[in-house]
């Protein structure tokens, strides 16, 4: 289960909650945290379906790294209702170097565990994942 490069395991709950977001749309977003004590990626926060993109960005800590997925609903130019699942690697400038390295080295393996991601973003400050950027990347 553990990744030899980072030693990071992925808690089963991460995959289960992601499947619920993808298949049942029970959540708008999920924020994941690496628990350094147990060397495992865990679910930190589940966003209710009615929550907005602002609720999502406000749930990311300003000086700590996180992984997150966001289910973005939009309407195409042809007036079709669509949805895309974004994977966001949040690594703010103010976070600890050790934390940034841990999240960077564990990201690819963790992302592969979540089957169904359509767009990937990396952000070091909120402007790099603004709603306009999300919207532009969805199309």
C-alpha positions in Angstrom: 0.0 0.0 0.0 2.8 2.5 0.9 4.7 4.2 -1.9 8.4 3.6 -1.8 9.2 7.1 -2.9 7.3 8.9 -0.2 6.2 6.1 2.2 2.6 7.5 2.0 -0.4 5.2 2.2 -3.9 6.2 1.1 -6.7 5.6 3.5 -9.5 3.6 2.0 -12.0 6.4 3.0 -10.3 8.7 0.4 -11.2 6.3 -2.4 -14.7 5.6 -1.1 -15.6 9.2 -0.6 -14.2 10.0 -4.1 -16.4 7.3 -5.6 -19.4 8.8 -3.9 -18.6 12.2 -5.3 -18.1 10.8 -8.8 -21.0 8.3 -8.9 -23.6 9.6 -6.5 -22.7 13.3 -6.4 -23.0 13.2 -2.6 -20.3 15.9 -2.2 -19.3 19.1 -4.1 -15.7 18.7 -3.0 -13.3 16.8 -0.8 -10.2 18.1 0.9 -7.4 15.6 1.6 -4.6 15.9 4.1 -1.4 14.0 4.7 -1.3 12.9 8.3 2.5 12.8 8.8 2.2 10.9 12.1 0.6 7.9 10.4 2.1 8.5 7.0 -1.3 8.4 5.3 -3.5 10.6 3.1 -6.9 11.1 4.9 -10.1 12.9 4.2 -10.1 16.3 6.0 -13.4 17.9 4.8 -16.4 16.9 2.7 -18.3 19.7 1.0 -22.1 19.4 0.8 -23.6 19.3 -2.7 -25.1 22.8 -2.2 -21.7 24.4 -1.3 -20.1 26.8 -3.8 -16.6 27.2 -5.2 -16.0 29.9 -2.6 -16.9 27.5 0.2 -14.4 25.1 -1.3 -11.5 27.6 -1.6 -12.2 28.9 1.9 -11.8 25.4 3.3 -8.2 25.2 2.1 -5.8 26.4 4.8 -3.7 29.5 3.8 -0.4 28.1 5.0 -0.6 24.4 4.7 -0.6 22.0 1.7 -3.6 19.9 0.7 -5.0 17.8 -2.1 -8.5 18.4 -3.2 -11.1 17.4 -5.7 -13.9 19.7 -6.9 -16.9 18.6 -8.9 -17.5 21.6 -11.3 -21.0 21.9 -12.9 -21.3 24.1 -16.0 -23.4 24.7 -19.1 -21.7 24.5 -22.5 -22.2 26.9 -25.4 -24.6 24.3 -26.8 -26.6 24.6 -23.6 -25.6 21.1 -22.3 -25.3 20.6 -18.6 -21.9 19.1 -17.9 -19.6 18.3 -15.0 -15.9 17.9 -14.6 -13.9 16.6 -11.7 -10.8 18.7 -10.9 -7.8 17.5 -8.9 -6.1 20.4 -7.2 -2.7 20.2 -5.6 -2.6 23.2 -3.1 0.9 24.1 -2.0 0.8 27.7 -0.7 4.1 29.7 -0.6 3.8 30.1 3.1 3.7 26.3 3.9 6.7 24.4 5.3 9.3 23.2 2.8 9.1 19.7 4.3 5.3 19.7 3.7 5.7 20.9 0.1 8.2 18.2 -0.6 6.0 15.5 1.0 2.9 16.6 -1.0 4.9 16.9 -4.2 6.5 13.4 -3.9 3.1 11.7 -3.0 0.9 13.5 -5.5 1.2 11.2 -8.6 0.5 8.1 -6.7 -2.4 9.6 -4.8 -3.9 11.0 -7.9 -3.8 7.6 -9.6 -5.8 6.2 -6.8 -8.7 8.5 -7.8 -10.0 7.1 -11.1 -12.1 9.7 -12.9 -10.1 12.9 -12.5 -10.6 15.0 -15.7 -8.5 18.2 -15.0 -5.5 18.7 -12.8 -4.4 22.0 -11.4 -1.5 23.0 -9.2 -1.8 26.2 -7.1 0.5 28.1 -4.8 -1.9 31.0 -4.2 -5.6 31.5 -4.6 -5.2 33.5 -7.9 -3.9 30.3 -9.6 -7.2 28.5 -9.0 -9.6 31.4 -9.3 -13.1 30.5 -10.5 -12.3 32.0 -14.0 -9.4 29.6 -14.3 -11.5 26.6 -13.3 -14.2 27.7 -15.8 -11.6 28.1 -18.6 -10.0 24.7 -17.9 -13.4 23.0 -17.9 -14.2 23.8 -21.6 
